[in-house]
Amino acid sequence: MVENQVYCIDILTQVSAVNAALTSFGKELLAEHIKTCVVNDIKEGNQEKVDELVDTLLTKLMK
């Protein structure tokens, strides 16, 4: 779009839409990860996934 000299506001609108889509996908992926991977590991007595999840939430997702 930049190379084609599209109007800046139109590009910003597209960037916003992409960000919203990625955020929505990330939320769904996180929910599924908790419901499957984390729950299964807790049932098996493995708490490492919980620590990994907390670390990921605090250091990568909650900036």
C-alpha positions in Angstrom: 0.0 0.0 0.0 2.8 2.4 0.8 4.6 1.5 -2.4 1.4 2.2 -4.3 1.1 5.6 -2.5 -2.3 4.7 -0.9 -3.7 7.5 1.3 -2.1 7.3 4.8 -5.4 7.2 6.7 -6.4 4.2 4.6 -3.2 2.4 5.5 -3.7 3.2 9.2 -7.2 1.9 9.0 -5.9 -1.4 7.5 -3.1 -1.6 10.2 -5.8 -1.1 12.9 -7.9 -3.9 11.4 -4.9 -6.3 11.2 -4.0 -5.5 14.8 -7.6 -6.2 15.9 -7.7 -9.5 14.0 -4.4 -10.6 15.6 -5.5 -9.6 19.0 -8.8 -11.6 18.6 -6.9 -14.6 17.3 -4.4 -14.3 20.2 -7.2 -14.3 22.7 -8.8 -17.4 21.2 -5.4 -19.2 21.1 -4.7 -18.3 24.7 -8.1 -19.6 25.8 -7.6 -22.9 23.9 -4.1 -23.3 25.3 -5.4 -22.9 28.9 -8.3 -25.2 28.3 -6.2 -27.9 26.7 -2.4 -27.8 27.3 -2.5 -26.2 30.7 -5.4 -28.2 32.1 -4.0 -31.5 30.9 -0.6 -30.8 32.4 -2.2 -29.8 35.8 -4.2 -33.0 35.7 -0.9 -34.9 35.2 0.7 -33.1 38.1 2.9 -30.9 35.9 2.8 -27.3 37.2 5.5 -26.1 34.8 2.9 -25.1 32.2 1.3 -22.8 34.8 4.6 -21.1 35.5 5.2 -20.9 31.7 1.8 -19.3 31.2 2.2 -16.8 34.0 5.7 -15.9 32.7 4.3 -15.4 29.1 1.4 -13.3 30.3 3.6 -11.1 32.4 6.5 -10.6 30.1 5.0 -10.8 26.6 1.3 -10.2 26.7 0.9 -7.6 29.4 3.3 -4.9 28.3 
